[in-house]
Amino acid sequence: MNPSSDQAIVKNADMSEDMQQDAIQAGKEALKQYNIEKDIAAYIKKKFDKDHGPTWHCIVGRNFGSYVTHETKQFIYFYMGQVAILLFKSG
């Protein structure tokens, strides 16, 4: 699933700048490797579980609504081209 732009647009974040960059990088890697949204989400979630400790949740898609509770400083919502990525830690 190659987004039309390699540029990430952060819509909302409660996360350190370094961690935001990690999320964006994970998004870029996932979008290069996978075409199915579920697989993209799984890649990002597993990477963050490994690098930042469990338990992360990731939602990827072109059209979805959400309302989530997250741990402090553990949330980002951004776009890569037309694809939205919501990543947060909870639990």
N, CA, C and O atoms as a CHARMM CRD file, in Angstrom:
* protein
*
  364
    1    1 MET  N      0.86000  -1.17200   0.00000 PROA 1      0.00000
    2    1 MET  CA     0.00000   0.00000   0.00000 PROA 1      0.00000
    3    1 MET  C      0.90300   1.23100   0.00000 PROA 1      0.00000
    4    1 MET  O      1.29600   1.71700   1.06000 PROA 1      0.00000
    5    2 ASN  N      1.21700   1.71300  -1.14700 PROA 2      0.00000
    6    2 ASN  CA     2.10900   2.86600  -1.23700 PROA 2      0.00000
    7    2 ASN  C      1.31300   4.15400  -1.13500 PROA 2      0.00000
    8    2 ASN  O      0.54200   4.47400  -2.04000 PROA 2      0.00000
    9    3 PRO  N      1.48500   4.90200  -0.04600 PROA 3      0.00000
   10    3 PRO  CA     0.76400   6.16000   0.06900 PROA 3      0.00000
   11    3 PRO  C      1.27900   7.13900  -0.97100 PROA 3      0.00000
   12    3 PRO  O      2.41800   7.04000  -1.42700 PROA 3      0.00000
   13    4 SER  N      0.42400   8.08400  -1.33900 PROA 4      0.00000
   14    4 SER  CA     0.81600   9.04900  -2.36400 PROA 4      0.00000
   15    4 SER  C      1.94500   9.93800  -1.86800 PROA 4      0.00000
   16    4 SER  O      2.64100  10.56900  -2.66400 PROA 4      0.00000
   17    5 SER  N      2.12500   9.98900  -0.56500 PROA 5      0.00000
   18    5 SER  CA     3.17300  10.83700   0.00000 PROA 5      0.00000
   19    5 SER  C      3.92100  10.08000   1.08600 PROA 5      0.00000
   20    5 SER  O      3.32400   9.34700   1.87500 PROA 5      0.00000
   21    6 ASP  N      5.23200  10.26500   1.11600 PROA 6      0.00000
   22    6 ASP  CA     6.04800   9.66400   2.16800 PROA 6      0.00000
   23    6 ASP  C      6.02500  10.54700   3.41700 PROA 6      0.00000
   24    6 ASP  O      6.57200  10.18500   4.45900 PROA 6      0.00000
   25    7 GLN  N      5.39100  11.69400   3.29300 PROA 7      0.00000
   26    7 GLN  CA     5.34400  12.68800   4.35300 PROA 7      0.00000
   27    7 GLN  C      4.24700  12.33400   5.35800 PROA 7      0.00000
   28    7 GLN  O      3.11200  12.05600   4.97000 PROA 7      0.00000
   29    8 ALA  N      4.57900  12.34400   6.62100 PROA 8      0.00000
   30    8 ALA  CA     3.59100  12.09100   7.66600 PROA 8      0.00000
   31    8 ALA  C      2.99400  13.41400   8.12400 PROA 8      0.00000
   32    8 ALA  O      3.69700  14.41400   8.26800 PROA 8      0.00000
   33    9 ILE  N      1.68800  13.40100   8.34900 PROA 9      0.00000
   34    9 ILE  CA     1.00200  14.56400   8.90200 PROA 9      0.00000
   35    9 ILE  C      0.39800  14.14000  10.23300 PROA 9      0.00000
   36    9 ILE  O     -0.55500  13.36200  10.26900 PROA 9      0.00000
   37   10 VAL  N      0.95100  14.64900  11.32000 PROA 10     0.00000
   38   10 VAL  CA     0.46100  14.30900  12.65800 PROA 10     0.00000
   39   10 VAL  C     -0.76500  15.16500  12.94200 PROA 10     0.00000
   40   10 VAL  O     -0.69300  16.39300  12.93500 PROA 10     0.00000
   41   11 LYS  N     -1.89400  14.50200  13.19400 PROA 11     0.00000
   42   11 LYS  CA    -3.14800  15.19600  13.48000 PROA 11     0.00000
   43   11 LYS  C     -3.30900  15.45500  14.97600 PROA 11     0.00000
   44   11 LYS  O     -3.82400  16.49600  15.38500 PROA 11     0.00000
   45   12 ASN  N     -2.86400  14.49600  15.78400 PROA 12     0.00000
   46   12 ASN  CA    -3.00600  14.62800  17.23100 PROA 12     0.00000
   47   12 ASN  C     -1.97700  13.71200  17.88700 PROA 12     0.00000
   48   12 ASN  O     -1.79500  12.56900  17.46700 PROA 12     0.00000
   49   13 ALA  N     -1.31200  14.21500  18.91200 PROA 13     0.00000
   50   13 ALA  CA    -0.32000  13.37700  19.58900 PROA 13     0.00000
   51   13 ALA  C     -0.18000  13.77300  21.05000 PROA 13     0.00000
   52   13 ALA  O     -0.17000  14.95500  21.39500 PROA 13     0.00000
   53   14 ASP  N     -0.07300  12.76700  21.89200 PROA 14     0.00000
   54   14 ASP  CA     0.31900  12.92100  23.28900 PROA 14     0.00000
   55   14 ASP  C      1.45400  11.91300  23.46000 PROA 14     0.00000
   56   14 ASP  O      1.26400  10.80800  23.96800 PROA 14     0.00000
   57   15 MET  N      2.65700  12.34000  23.01100 PROA 15     0.00000
   58   15 MET  CA     3.78000  11.42500  22.89100 PROA 15     0.00000
   59   15 MET  C      5.04300  12.26300  22.70200 PROA 15     0.00000
   60   15 MET  O      4.98900  13.33700  22.10300 PROA 15     0.00000
   61   16 SER  N      6.16600  11.78500  23.20400 PROA 16     0.00000
   62   16 SER  CA     7.42800  12.50500  23.02400 PROA 16     0.00000
   63   16 SER  C      7.77200  12.60200  21.53600 PROA 16     0.00000
   64   16 SER  O      7.32800  11.78700  20.72800 PROA 16     0.00000
   65   17 GLU  N      8.55700  13.59500  21.19800 PROA 17     0.00000
   66   17 GLU  CA     8.96800  13.79800  19.80100 PROA 17     0.00000
   67   17 GLU  C      9.71700  12.57600  19.26400 PROA 17     0.00000
   68   17 GLU  O      9.49500  12.16500  18.12500 PROA 17     0.00000
   69   18 ASP  N     10.60200  11.99300  20.07900 PROA 18     0.00000
   70   18 ASP  CA    11.35200  10.80700  19.65700 PROA 18     0.00000
   71   18 ASP  C     10.42000   9.63200  19.36200 PROA 18     0.00000
   72   18 ASP  O     10.58700   8.92700  18.36700 PROA 18     0.00000
   73   19 MET  N      9.44400   9.43700  20.23800 PROA 19     0.00000
   74   19 MET  CA     8.51600   8.32800  20.04700 PROA 19     0.00000
   75   19 MET  C      7.62700   8.57700  18.82600 PROA 19     0.00000
   76   19 MET  O      7.28300   7.64100  18.10400 PROA 19     0.00000
   77   20 GLN  N      7.25700   9.84500  18.59600 PROA 20     0.00000
   78   20 GLN  CA     6.49000  10.17900  17.39100 PROA 20     0.00000
   79   20 GLN  C      7.27600   9.79900  16.14200 PROA 20     0.00000
   80   20 GLN  O      6.72000   9.23800  15.19700 PROA 20     0.00000
   81   21 GLN  N      8.56800  10.10600  16.14200 PROA 21     0.00000
   82   21 GLN  CA     9.40700   9.75800  14.99200 PROA 21     0.00000
   83   21 GLN  C      9.50200   8.23700  14.82600 PROA 21     0.00000
   84   21 GLN  O      9.52900   7.73800  13.70100 PROA 21     0.00000
   85   22 ASP  N      9.55400   7.50000  15.93900 PROA 22     0.00000
   86   22 ASP  CA     9.54000   6.03200  15.88300 PROA 22     0.00000
   87   22 ASP  C      8.24500   5.53300  15.23000 PROA 22     0.00000
   88   22 ASP  O      8.26900   4.62300  14.40200 PROA 22     0.00000
   89   23 ALA  N      7.12300   6.13700  15.61200 PROA 23     0.00000
   90   23 ALA  CA     5.82400   5.73300  15.06500 PROA 23     0.00000
   91   23 ALA  C      5.75800   6.00800  13.56400 PROA 23     0.00000
   92   23 ALA  O      5.28600   5.17500  12.79000 PROA 23     0.00000
   93   24 ILE  N      6.23300   7.17500  13.16700 PROA 24     0.00000
   94   24 ILE  CA     6.22800   7.53600  11.74600 PROA 24     0.00000
   95   24 ILE  C      7.13000   6.59700  10.95600 PROA 24     0.00000
   96   24 ILE  O      6.76400   6.14900   9.86900 PROA 24     0.00000
   97   25 GLN  N      8.29800   6.30000  11.49400 PROA 25     0.00000
   98   25 GLN  CA     9.21800   5.37700  10.82400 PROA 25     0.00000
   99   25 GLN  C      8.60300   3.98300  10.70500 PROA 25     0.00000
  100   25 GLN  O      8.71000   3.34000   9.66100 PROA 25     0.00000
  101   26 ALA  N      7.96000   3.52100  11.77400 PROA 26     0.00000
  102   26 ALA  CA     7.29300   2.21200  11.73800 PROA 26     0.00000
  103   26 ALA  C      6.18400   2.21300  10.69400 PROA 26     0.00000
  104   26 ALA  O      5.98500   1.22200   9.99000 PROA 26     0.00000
  105   27 GLY  N      5.46100   3.32900  10.59500 PROA 27     0.00000
  106   27 GLY  CA     4.41200   3.45700   9.58100 PROA 27     0.00000
  107   27 GLY  C      4.97600   3.36700   8.17700 PROA 27     0.00000
  108   27 GLY  O      4.41500   2.68300   7.32100 PROA 27     0.00000
  109   28 LYS  N      6.08000   4.05400   7.93700 PROA 28     0.00000
  110   28 LYS  CA     6.72700   4.01200   6.61300 PROA 28     0.00000
  111   28 LYS  C      7.16600   2.59300   6.27000 PROA 28     0.00000
  112   28 LYS  O      6.93800   2.11700   5.15800 PROA 28     0.00000
  113   29 GLU  N      7.79800   1.91900   7.23400 PROA 29     0.00000
  114   29 GLU  CA     8.26500   0.54500   7.01100 PROA 29     0.00000
  115   29 GLU  C      7.08800  -0.38900   6.71000 PROA 29     0.00000
  116   29 GLU  O      7.15100  -1.20300   5.78900 PROA 29     0.00000
  117   30 ALA  N      6.02200  -0.26100   7.49400 PROA 30     0.00000
  118   30 ALA  CA     4.85400  -1.12900   7.32200 PROA 30     0.00000
  119   30 ALA  C      4.19300  -0.90700   5.96400 PROA 30     0.00000
  120   30 ALA  O      3.79600  -1.86300   5.29800 PROA 30     0.00000
  121   31 LEU  N      4.07700   0.35000   5.55700 PROA 31     0.00000
  122   31 LEU  CA     3.43100   0.65500   4.27900 PROA 31     0.00000
  123   31 LEU  C      4.25600   0.17500   3.08900 PROA 31     0.00000
  124   31 LEU  O      3.70500  -0.13600   2.03300 PROA 31     0.00000
  125   32 LYS  N      5.55200   0.11500   3.25600 PROA 32     0.00000
  126   32 LYS  CA     6.40900  -0.40800   2.17800 PROA 32     0.00000
  127   32 LYS  C      6.29000  -1.92700   2.07000 PROA 32     0.00000
  128   32 LYS  O      6.34900  -2.48100   0.97200 PROA 32     0.00000
  129   33 GLN  N      6.12100  -2.60100   3.21400 PROA 33     0.00000
  130   33 GLN  CA     6.12100  -4.06600   3.24600 PROA 33     0.00000
  131   33 GLN  C      4.76400  -4.70000   2.98000 PROA 33     0.00000
  132   33 GLN  O      4.69300  -5.79700   2.42700 PROA 33     0.00000
  133   34 TYR  N      3.68300  -4.02100   3.36800 PROA 34     0.00000
  134   34 TYR  CA     2.36200  -4.64900   3.35000 PROA 34     0.00000
  135   34 TYR  C      1.33900  -3.82000   2.57800 PROA 34     0.00000
  136   34 TYR  O      1.45800  -2.60000   2.46200 PROA 34     0.00000
  137   35 ASN  N      0.31500  -4.53000   2.04700 PROA 35     0.00000
  138   35 ASN  CA    -0.78200  -3.87500   1.33500 PROA 35     0.00000
  139   35 ASN  C     -2.09300  -3.94400   2.10200 PROA 35     0.00000
  140   35 ASN  O     -3.00400  -3.15700   1.84800 PROA 35     0.00000
  141   36 ILE  N     -2.19200  -4.87800   3.03500 PROA 36     0.00000
  142   36 ILE  CA    -3.43700  -5.07700   3.77900 PROA 36     0.00000
  143   36 ILE  C     -3.35500  -4.30200   5.09500 PROA 36     0.00000
  144   36 ILE  O     -2.37700  -4.40700   5.83500 PROA 36     0.00000
  145   37 GLU  N     -4.40700  -3.51900   5.36900 PROA 37     0.00000
  146   37 GLU  CA    -4.40900  -2.64000   6.54700 PROA 37     0.00000
  147   37 GLU  C     -4.16500  -3.40700   7.83900 PROA 37     0.00000
  148   37 GLU  O     -3.44600  -2.92700   8.71600 PROA 37     0.00000
  149   38 LYS  N     -4.75700  -4.59600   7.96900 PROA 38     0.00000
  150   38 LYS  CA    -4.56600  -5.41000   9.17400 PROA 38     0.00000
  151   38 LYS  C     -3.08900  -5.75300   9.37200 PROA 38     0.00000
  152   38 LYS  O     -2.58600  -5.72700  10.49500 PROA 38     0.00000
  153   39 ASP  N     -2.40500  -6.07100   8.28400 PROA 39     0.00000
  154   39 ASP  CA    -0.98400  -6.41800   8.35900 PROA 39     0.00000
  155   39 ASP  C     -0.12600  -5.20500   8.70500 PROA 39     0.00000
  156   39 ASP  O      0.85700  -5.31900   9.43700 PROA 39     0.00000
  157   40 ILE  N     -0.50400  -4.04900   8.17800 PROA 40     0.00000
  158   40 ILE  CA     0.20000  -2.80000   8.49200 PROA 40     0.00000
  159   40 ILE  C      0.06500  -2.51100   9.98800 PROA 40     0.00000
  160   40 ILE  O      1.04700  -2.20100  10.66300 PROA 40     0.00000
  161   41 ALA  N     -1.17000  -2.61600  10.49600 PROA 41     0.00000
  162   41 ALA  CA    -1.43400  -2.37400  11.91500 PROA 41     0.00000
  163   41 ALA  C     -0.67300  -3.36300  12.79300 PROA 41     0.00000
  164   41 ALA  O     -0.10300  -2.97600  13.81300 PROA 41     0.00000
  165   42 ALA  N     -0.66100  -4.63700  12.40400 PROA 42     0.00000
  166   42 ALA  CA     0.03000  -5.66500  13.19000 PROA 42     0.00000
  167   42 ALA  C      1.52800  -5.37700  13.26300 PROA 42     0.00000
  168   42 ALA  O      2.13300  -5.51800  14.32600 PROA 42     0.00000
  169   43 TYR  N      2.12400  -4.97900  12.15100 PROA 43     0.00000
  170   43 TYR  CA     3.55600  -4.67300  12.11900 PROA 43     0.00000
  171   43 TYR  C      3.88900  -3.54800  13.10200 PROA 43     0.00000
  172   43 TYR  O      4.82600  -3.66200  13.89200 PROA 43     0.00000
  173   44 ILE  N      3.11300  -2.46300  13.04500 PROA 44     0.00000
  174   44 ILE  CA     3.37300  -1.29700  13.90400 PROA 44     0.00000
  175   44 ILE  C      3.16400  -1.66700  15.37200 PROA 44     0.00000
  176   44 ILE  O      3.98300  -1.31800  16.22300 PROA 44     0.00000
  177   45 LYS  N      2.07500  -2.36900  15.67000 PROA 45     0.00000
  178   45 LYS  CA     1.76300  -2.76600  17.04900 PROA 45     0.00000
  179   45 LYS  C      2.87400  -3.64100  17.63400 PROA 45     0.00000
  180   45 LYS  O      3.33400  -3.41200  18.75300 PROA 45     0.00000
  181   46 LYS  N      3.30000  -4.64800  16.86000 PROA 46     0.00000
  182   46 LYS  CA     4.33800  -5.56400  17.35300 PROA 46     0.00000
  183   46 LYS  C      5.66600  -4.84400  17.55100 PROA 46     0.00000
  184   46 LYS  O      6.38900  -5.12300  18.50700 PROA 46     0.00000
  185   47 LYS  N      5.98700  -3.92000  16.65100 PROA 47     0.00000
  186   47 LYS  CA     7.22900  -3.14800  16.77400 PROA 47     0.00000
  187   47 LYS  C      7.20200  -2.30300  18.04900 PROA 47     0.00000
  188   47 LYS  O      8.19900  -2.23900  18.76900 PROA 47     0.00000
  189   48 PHE  N      6.07100  -1.65400  18.33100 PROA 48     0.00000
  190   48 PHE  CA     5.97800  -0.82500  19.53100 PROA 48     0.00000
  191   48 PHE  C      5.93000  -1.66700  20.80300 PROA 48     0.00000
  192   48 PHE  O      6.49100  -1.26300  21.82200 PROA 48     0.00000
  193   49 ASP  N      5.27600  -2.82100  20.76900 PROA 49     0.00000
  194   49 ASP  CA     5.31200  -3.72600  21.92700 PROA 49     0.00000
  195   49 ASP  C      6.75600  -4.11000  22.24700 PROA 49     0.00000
  196   49 ASP  O      7.15200  -4.14400  23.41200 PROA 49     0.00000
  197   50 LYS  N      7.53900  -4.39900  21.20400 PROA 50     0.00000
  198   50 LYS  CA     8.93200  -4.81500  21.37600 PROA 50     0.00000
  199   50 LYS  C      9.81100  -3.65400  21.84400 PROA 50     0.00000
  200   50 LYS  O     10.60000  -3.80600  22.77600 PROA 50     0.00000
  201   51 ASP  N      9.67300  -2.49800  21.20000 PROA 51     0.00000
  202   51 ASP  CA    10.56700  -1.36200  21.45900 PROA 51     0.00000
  203   51 ASP  C     10.17000  -0.51800  22.66700 PROA 51     0.00000
  204   51 ASP  O     11.02700   0.09000  23.30700 PROA 51     0.00000
  205   52 HSD  N      8.86400  -0.47600  22.98500 PROA 52     0.00000
  206   52 HSD  CA     8.38100   0.42500  24.04100 PROA 52     0.00000
  207   52 HSD  C      7.55600  -0.28900  25.10700 PROA 52     0.00000
  208   52 HSD  O      6.91900   0.36500  25.93300 PROA 52     0.00000
  209   53 GLY  N      7.56000  -1.61600  25.10200 PROA 53     0.00000
  210   53 GLY  CA     6.83000  -2.38500  26.10800 PROA 53     0.00000
  211   53 GLY  C      5.35500  -2.49200  25.78300 PROA 53     0.00000
  212   53 GLY  O      4.79200  -1.59200  25.16100 PROA 53     0.00000
  213   54 PRO  N      4.70900  -3.59900  26.20000 PROA 54     0.00000
  214   54 PRO  CA     3.29000  -3.79300  25.90700 PROA 54     0.00000
  215   54 PRO  C      2.42200  -2.89100  26.79300 PROA 54     0.00000
  216   54 PRO  O      2.91100  -2.42000  27.82000 PROA 54     0.00000
  217   55 THR  N      1.22900  -2.64600  26.46100 PROA 55     0.00000
  218   55 THR  CA     0.42100  -3.22000  25.38600 PROA 55     0.00000
  219   55 THR  C     -0.06900  -2.09900  24.47600 PROA 55     0.00000
  220   55 THR  O     -0.81800  -1.22100  24.90500 PROA 55     0.00000
  221   56 TRP  N      0.35900  -2.13800  23.21500 PROA 56     0.00000
  222   56 TRP  CA    -0.00700  -1.13000  22.22000 PROA 56     0.00000
  223   56 TRP  C     -1.15000  -1.64300  21.35400 PROA 56     0.00000
  224   56 TRP  O     -1.32300  -2.84800  21.16900 PROA 56     0.00000
  225   57 HSD  N     -1.92200  -0.70100  20.82900 PROA 57     0.00000
  226   57 HSD  CA    -3.02900  -1.00000  19.92700 PROA 57     0.00000
  227   57 HSD  C     -2.85500  -0.11100  18.70700 PROA 57     0.00000
  228   57 HSD  O     -2.46600   1.05000  18.83500 PROA 57     0.00000
  229   58 CYS  N     -3.14100  -0.65000  17.51800 PROA 58     0.00000
  230   58 CYS  CA    -2.96000   0.10800  16.28900 PROA 58     0.00000
  231   58 CYS  C     -4.14600  -0.11800  15.36200 PROA 58     0.00000
  232   58 CYS  O     -4.57700  -1.25100  15.14500 PROA 58     0.00000
  233   59 ILE  N     -4.66400   0.97900  14.82000 PROA 59     0.00000
  234   59 ILE  CA    -5.76200   0.94000  13.86000 PROA 59     0.00000
  235   59 ILE  C     -5.28600   1.67000  12.61600 PROA 59     0.00000
  236   59 ILE  O     -4.74900   2.77400  12.70300 PROA 59     0.00000
  237   60 VAL  N     -5.48300   1.05300  11.46400 PROA 60     0.00000
  238   60 VAL  CA    -5.03500   1.61800  10.19300 PROA 60     0.00000
  239   60 VAL  C     -6.19900   1.58700   9.21400 PROA 60     0.00000
  240   60 VAL  O     -6.88500   0.57200   9.08900 PROA 60     0.00000
  241   61 GLY  N     -6.42200   2.70200   8.51600 PROA 61     0.00000
  242   61 GLY  CA    -7.48300   2.71200   7.51000 PROA 61     0.00000
  243   61 GLY  C     -7.65300   4.06400   6.86400 PROA 61     0.00000
  244   61 GLY  O     -6.99200   5.03900   7.22000 PROA 61     0.00000
  245   62 ARG  N     -8.55900   4.09700   5.90000 PROA 62     0.00000
  246   62 ARG  CA    -8.84400   5.33100   5.16600 PROA 62     0.00000
  247   62 ARG  C    -10.06800   6.05100   5.71600 PROA 62     0.00000
  248   62 ARG  O    -10.25700   7.24000   5.45900 PROA 62     0.00000
  249   63 ASN  N    -10.90900   5.33100   6.47800 PROA 63     0.00000
  250   63 ASN  CA   -12.13500   5.95000   6.95800 PROA 63     0.00000
  251   63 ASN  C    -12.60900   5.22800   8.21800 PROA 63     0.00000
  252   63 ASN  O    -13.19900   4.15100   8.13100 PROA 63     0.00000
  253   64 PHE  N    -12.35600   5.80800   9.37700 PROA 64     0.00000
  254   64 PHE  CA   -12.84300   5.21700  10.62100 PROA 64     0.00000
  255   64 PHE  C    -12.99400   6.30100  11.68200 PROA 64     0.00000
  256   64 PHE  O    -12.32600   7.33400  11.63900 PROA 64     0.00000
  257   65 GLY  N    -13.87300   6.04800  12.62100 PROA 65     0.00000
  258   65 GLY  CA   -14.00700   6.89900  13.79000 PROA 65     0.00000
  259   65 GLY  C    -13.42300   6.15700  14.98100 PROA 65     0.00000
  260   65 GLY  O    -13.31300   4.93100  14.97200 PROA 65     0.00000
  261   66 SER  N    -13.05400   6.90900  15.99900 PROA 66     0.00000
  262   66 SER  CA   -12.50400   6.24700  17.18200 PROA 66     0.00000
  263   66 SER  C    -12.72400   7.10300  18.41900 PROA 66     0.00000
  264   66 SER  O    -12.86600   8.32400  18.34500 PROA 66     0.00000
  265   67 TYR  N    -12.74800   6.42900  19.54100 PROA 67     0.00000
  266   67 TYR  CA   -12.81300   7.09000  20.84100 PROA 67     0.00000
  267   67 TYR  C    -12.12100   6.14200  21.80800 PROA 67     0.00000
  268   67 TYR  O    -12.68300   5.11300  22.18200 PROA 67     0.00000
  269   68 VAL  N    -10.90900   6.48200  22.21200 PROA 68     0.00000
  270   68 VAL  CA   -10.11200   5.54200  23.00300 PROA 68     0.00000
  271   68 VAL  C     -9.57100   6.19600  24.26900 PROA 68     0.00000
  272   68 VAL  O     -9.44500   7.41700  24.35400 PROA 68     0.00000
  273   69 THR  N     -9.26000   5.36200  25.23500 PROA 69     0.00000
  274   69 THR  CA    -8.55700   5.79000  26.43800 PROA 69     0.00000
  275   69 THR  C     -7.13000   5.27800  26.32700 PROA 69     0.00000
  276   69 THR  O     -6.90100   4.11000  26.01400 PROA 69     0.00000
  277   70 HSD  N     -6.17700   6.16000  26.58700 PROA 70     0.00000
  278   70 HSD  CA    -4.77400   5.77100  26.44000 PROA 70     0.00000
  279   70 HSD  C     -3.98100   6.21800  27.65100 PROA 70     0.00000
  280   70 HSD  O     -4.39300   7.11200  28.39100 PROA 70     0.00000
  281   71 GLU  N     -2.84000   5.58300  27.84000 PROA 71     0.00000
  282   71 GLU  CA    -1.94300   5.99900  28.90600 PROA 71     0.00000
  283   71 GLU  C     -1.32700   7.35000  28.53600 PROA 71     0.00000
  284   71 GLU  O     -1.16400   7.66500  27.35800 PROA 71     0.00000
  285   72 THR  N     -0.98900   8.13800  29.54900 PROA 72     0.00000
  286   72 THR  CA    -0.38900   9.45400  29.33400 PROA 72     0.00000
  287   72 THR  C      0.88300   9.34000  28.50900 PROA 72     0.00000
  288   72 THR  O      1.71600   8.46300  28.74000 PROA 72     0.00000
  289   73 LYS  N      1.01400  10.23400  27.55200 PROA 73     0.00000
  290   73 LYS  CA     2.19900  10.30600  26.67400 PROA 73     0.00000
  291   73 LYS  C      2.37700   9.06200  25.80800 PROA 73     0.00000
  292   73 LYS  O      3.50100   8.70900  25.45300 PROA 73     0.00000
  293   74 GLN  N      1.27800   8.39900  25.46800 PROA 74     0.00000
  294   74 GLN  CA     1.35500   7.14300  24.71500 PROA 74     0.00000
  295   74 GLN  C      0.30500   7.09800  23.60500 PROA 74     0.00000
  296   74 GLN  O     -0.37200   6.08200  23.44900 PROA 74     0.00000
  297   75 PHE  N      0.15500   8.17500  22.83200 PROA 75     0.00000
  298   75 PHE  CA    -0.89200   8.24800  21.80100 PROA 75     0.00000
  299   75 PHE  C     -0.41400   9.06500  20.61300 PROA 75     0.00000
  300   75 PHE  O      0.20800  10.11400  20.78300 PROA 75     0.00000
  301   76 ILE  N     -0.70700   8.58300  19.40500 PROA 76     0.00000
  302   76 ILE  CA    -0.46000   9.36900  18.19300 PROA 76     0.00000
  303   76 ILE  C     -1.48200   8.98100  17.12700 PROA 76     0.00000
  304   76 ILE  O     -1.84800   7.81500  16.98200 PROA 76     0.00000
  305   77 TYR  N     -1.92900   9.99500  16.38700 PROA 77     0.00000
  306   77 TYR  CA    -2.84300   9.81200  15.26600 PROA 77     0.00000
  307   77 TYR  C     -2.26000  10.59900  14.11100 PROA 77     0.00000
  308   77 TYR  O     -2.14100  11.82200  14.18600 PROA 77     0.00000
  309   78 PHE  N     -1.89500   9.90400  13.03600 PROA 78     0.00000
  310   78 PHE  CA    -1.25400  10.58500  11.91800 PROA 78     0.00000
  311   78 PHE  C     -1.64800   9.96900  10.58700 PROA 78     0.00000
  312   78 PHE  O     -2.15700   8.85000  10.51700 PROA 78     0.00000
  313   79 TYR  N     -1.39600  10.73500   9.53600 PROA 79     0.00000
  314   79 TYR  CA    -1.65900  10.28200   8.17200 PROA 79     0.00000
  315   79 TYR  C     -0.35400  10.06800   7.43000 PROA 79     0.00000
  316   79 TYR  O      0.59800  10.83400   7.57800 PROA 79     0.00000
  317   80 MET  N     -0.32700   9.00900   6.62700 PROA 80     0.00000
  318   80 MET  CA     0.72900   8.77900   5.64500 PROA 80     0.00000
  319   80 MET  C     -0.01000   8.72800   4.31100 PROA 80     0.00000
  320   80 MET  O     -0.62900   7.71500   3.98500 PROA 80     0.00000
  321   81 GLY  N      0.04900   9.79900   3.54800 PROA 81     0.00000
  322   81 GLY  CA    -0.76100   9.87400   2.33500 PROA 81     0.00000
  323   81 GLY  C     -2.22500   9.84600   2.72100 PROA 81     0.00000
  324   81 GLY  O     -2.67100  10.66300   3.52700 PROA 81     0.00000
  325   82 GLN  N     -2.98600   8.90300   2.15000 PROA 82     0.00000
  326   82 GLN  CA    -4.43100   8.79500   2.42000 PROA 82     0.00000
  327   82 GLN  C     -4.74400   7.87500   3.60100 PROA 82     0.00000
  328   82 GLN  O     -5.90100   7.73900   3.99700 PROA 82     0.00000
  329   83 VAL  N     -3.72200   7.25600   4.15300 PROA 83     0.00000
  330   83 VAL  CA    -3.92800   6.23900   5.19100 PROA 83     0.00000
  331   83 VAL  C     -3.73500   6.84400   6.57800 PROA 83     0.00000
  332   83 VAL  O     -2.70200   7.44600   6.87100 PROA 83     0.00000
  333   84 ALA  N     -4.75600   6.67100   7.43400 PROA 84     0.00000
  334   84 ALA  CA    -4.67300   7.14400   8.81400 PROA 84     0.00000
  335   84 ALA  C     -4.13800   6.02000   9.69700 PROA 84     0.00000
  336   84 ALA  O     -4.46900   4.85000   9.50800 PROA 84     0.00000
  337   85 ILE  N     -3.30600   6.40000  10.66300 PROA 85     0.00000
  338   85 ILE  CA    -2.74300   5.43900  11.61600 PROA 85     0.00000
  339   85 ILE  C     -2.97300   5.96900  13.02700 PROA 85     0.00000
  340   85 ILE  O     -2.53400   7.06600  13.37500 PROA 85     0.00000
  341   86 LEU  N     -3.66200   5.17800  13.82400 PROA 86     0.00000
  342   86 LEU  CA    -3.91600   5.49600  15.22600 PROA 86     0.00000
  343   86 LEU  C     -3.15400   4.47000  16.05500 PROA 86     0.00000
  344   86 LEU  O     -3.36400   3.26500  15.91100 PROA 86     0.00000
  345   87 LEU  N     -2.27300   4.94800  16.91700 PROA 87     0.00000
  346   87 LEU  CA    -1.43300   4.07400  17.73700 PROA 87     0.00000
  347   87 LEU  C     -1.49000   4.56900  19.17300 PROA 87     0.00000
  348   87 LEU  O     -1.23400   5.74200  19.44500 PROA 87     0.00000
  349   88 PHE  N     -1.82600   3.66800  20.09200 PROA 88     0.00000
  350   88 PHE  CA    -1.90000   4.07500  21.49300 PROA 88     0.00000
  351   88 PHE  C     -1.61700   2.89200  22.40900 PROA 88     0.00000
  352   88 PHE  O     -1.78400   1.73100  22.03700 PROA 88     0.00000
  353   89 LYS  N     -1.18700   3.22800  23.61100 PROA 89     0.00000
  354   89 LYS  CA    -0.89200   2.21200  24.62700 PROA 89     0.00000
  355   89 LYS  C     -2.00200   2.23700  25.66800 PROA 89     0.00000
  356   89 LYS  O     -2.41900   3.29900  26.13000 PROA 89     0.00000
  357   90 SER  N     -2.47600   1.03400  26.03100 PROA 90     0.00000
  358   90 SER  CA    -3.51300   0.92100  27.04300 PROA 90     0.00000
  359   90 SER  C     -3.45900  -0.48600  27.62000 PROA 90     0.00000
  360   90 SER  O     -3.41000  -1.47100  26.88300 PROA 90     0.00000
  361   91 GLY  N     -3.46900  -0.56800  28.93800 PROA 91     0.00000
  362   91 GLY  CA    -3.52600  -1.89000  29.55500 PROA 91     0.00000
  363   91 GLY  C     -2.22000  -2.40400  30.06700 PROA 91     0.00000
  364   91 GLY  O     -2.16100  -3.51000  30.60400 PROA 91     0.00000
